Amino acid sequence: MNRRGVHLKLDKLEQFQSSPPTVKSPFVLLLVCDVTAITADVLGDFAEAALKQGMVYFCAWGLGCERAHDVVDETVVMNEIKSPPPPGDDCIMTTCHEDESLEDAFEFSDITMPTNSYIENCEDLLVVTVANSEWAATIDKLMES
């Protein structure tokens, strides 16, 4: 792995706010989840919590992950409207990996680079798996290699 990996296994995405991971800010976050039955409000709360903890790059994988990507994008934009960021070319990046294997999405998350001012200190990759022990086991194996 290029980054220090932290794997947070949840039964429900709503648990993210009450189970703050031990990651160094800024960090990359890979959400591995079937979001088809998760409401936009829950996804928005998750995005808010992740941003407050220092997420600077969001990657989504799993059924309906494009929707998670869209809600995180909306949350980022709403936060920037409320409190404009300093001038420059830095932004929170988001990607969706619906048509890729979990292994490829993980590898991308591990090697991707955030925008300029975050690159130097972005050392952690937080992977959040939700309600799928098979996907969680795959992430554990990938983090070991």
Secondary structure, 3 states (H helix, E strand, C coil): CCCEEEEEEECCHHHHCCCCCCCCCCEEEEEECCCCCCCHHHHHHHHHHHHHHCEEEEEEECCCHHHHHHHHHHHHHHHHHHCCCCCCCCCCEEEECCCCCHHHHHHHHHHCCCCHHHHCCCCEEEEEEECCHHHHHHHHHHHHC
